Amino acid sequence: MHFEIGCRDTAQAAQFYSSLFGWSTTQMGPAAMINTGASEGIQGHFTALGHEPFRYTMFYVNVDDIDAYVAKCEALGGKIVVPRQDIPGYGSFAWLSDPDGNTVGLWKPA
């Protein structure tokens, strides 16, 4: 499948996530299609509906260093919803919030 991130401004959302994860986007009508650059997993898009809900999503992004992405998120204007939590034997996760208030999960397998 894919994921969808609701926002008020697709260009602003695309800039935030491109800076955070290195994703590229292509505008297609009211949506900005996302290319994560990954050879596996799912792709997605940003959508500005022009009405509520502006904020909706939930997905996890595999990262190699949760603390580094948490710091990068804050530097880009995002907020930390749940700081890094370690799950012994499985991995670690954190939840962040982008400038539009969408919650995104970070995951690093053990």
Stockholm file with secondary structure:
# STOCKHOLM 1.0

chainA/1-110         MHFEIGCRDTAQAAQFYSSLFGWSTTQMGPAAMINTGASEGIQGHFTALGHEPFRYTMFYVNVDDIDAYVAKCEALGGKIVVPRQDIPGYGSFAWLSDPDGNTVGLWKPA
#=GR chainA/1-110 SS CEEEEECSCHHHHHHHHHHHHCCEEEEETTEEEEECCCSSSCEEEEECCSSSCCCCCCCEEECSCHHHHHHHHHHTTCEEEEEEEEETTTEEEEEEECTTCCEEEEEEEC
#=GC SS_cons         CEEEEECSCHHHHHHHHHHHHCCEEEEETTEEEEECCCSSSCEEEEECCSSSCCCCCCCEEECSCHHHHHHHHHHTTCEEEEEEEEETTTEEEEEEECTTCCEEEEEEEC
//
